[in-house]
Amino acid sequence: MKKIIVALSIALSFAIPTYAFADQAACEAKAVSKDGKPLYGAAKDASIKKCMGDAKPNDCEAKAVSKDGKPLYGAAKDASIKKCMGGK
C-alpha cells in the first residue's frame, strides 16, 4: 500500500507542471489582436500574463501554503488568497 501511495505522489508531481504548461499554451493561443493576427513582444507578454492571472478562488486556496508546505490558516491564508487573486 505504501508503494502505491509513493507511486501516485510521484506521478502527480509530474502531472502538475504539465497542467500549468497547458494553461500557458492555451493563453499563448489566445494572444491575438482584434484583427486576428498574432501578437508579438510586450503586447503578447501582457496578454499571456493577463490570461494566466485570471485565477480562480479554489486555485488560490490550494496555493495558500507556507514555505514548509503546510497549509496556512486565518489572516495569513486570507492575505495569501487576496495576493493570488490580484488584490480584488
C-alpha positions as a printed Julia matrix, in Angstrom:
88×3 Matrix{Float64}:
   0.0    0.0     0.0
   2.84   2.36    0.85
   4.44   1.76   -2.56
   1.17   2.67   -4.28
   0.94   5.96   -2.38
   4.54   6.82   -3.2
   3.99   5.97   -6.87
   0.85   8.12   -7.03
   2.56  11.08   -5.36
   5.44  10.87   -7.83
   3.04  10.65  -10.77
   1.1   13.68   -9.54
   4.27  15.7    -9.06
   4.97  15.29  -12.78
   1.36  15.97  -13.8
   1.02  19.35  -12.08
   3.72  21.19  -14.1
   2.26  19.7   -17.29
  -1.13  21.15  -16.37
   0.4   24.59  -15.78
   2.22  24.38  -19.12
  -1.04  23.5   -20.87
  -2.63  26.65  -19.44
   0.23  28.77  -20.72
  -0.03  27.2   -24.17
  -3.75  27.96  -24.21
  -3.05  31.57  -23.22
  -0.44  31.89  -25.96
  -3.0   30.67  -28.48
  -5.42  33.38  -27.28
  -2.81  36.15  -27.7
  -4.19  37.63  -30.9
  -5.11  41.17  -31.91
  -8.6   42.37  -32.77
  -7.78  41.68  -36.41
  -6.99  38.06  -35.58
  -3.25  38.44  -36.12
  -0.85  37.01  -33.51
   0.64  39.44  -31.0
   4.4   39.86  -30.54
   6.73  41.29  -27.92
   5.36  43.21  -24.96
   1.77  43.01  -26.17
   1.97  39.2   -26.29
   3.6   39.06  -22.85
   0.9   41.3   -21.37
  -1.87  39.23  -22.93
  -0.42  35.97  -21.57
   0.14  37.49  -18.13
  -3.47  38.69  -18.02
  -4.76  35.31  -19.17
  -2.67  33.43  -16.61
  -3.6   35.93  -13.89
  -7.3   35.15  -14.1
  -7.02  32.82  -11.12
  -9.97  31.05   -9.58
 -10.53  31.13   -5.79
 -10.1   27.36   -5.48
  -6.72  27.56   -7.2
  -5.62  30.28   -4.8
  -6.76  28.3    -1.77
  -4.67  25.37   -2.91
  -1.64  27.66   -3.25
  -2.07  29.11    0.29
   0.77  27.16    1.87
   3.79  28.16    3.96
   7.41  27.81    2.9
   7.41  24.44    4.65
   4.48  23.25    2.52
   1.97  23.35    5.37
  -1.47  24.93    4.78
  -1.98  28.48    6.03
  -4.8   29.46    8.37
  -6.54  32.66    9.44
  -5.23  36.04    8.39
  -2.19  34.57    6.66
  -4.41  32.41    4.45
  -6.7   35.37    3.67
  -3.71  37.55    2.72
  -2.26  34.82    0.51
  -5.56  34.32   -1.31
  -6.03  38.07   -1.78
  -2.5   38.38   -3.21
  -3.11  35.41   -5.51
  -6.35  36.92   -6.81
  -4.54  40.15   -7.63
  -5.94  42.22   -4.77
  -9.52  42.03   -5.99
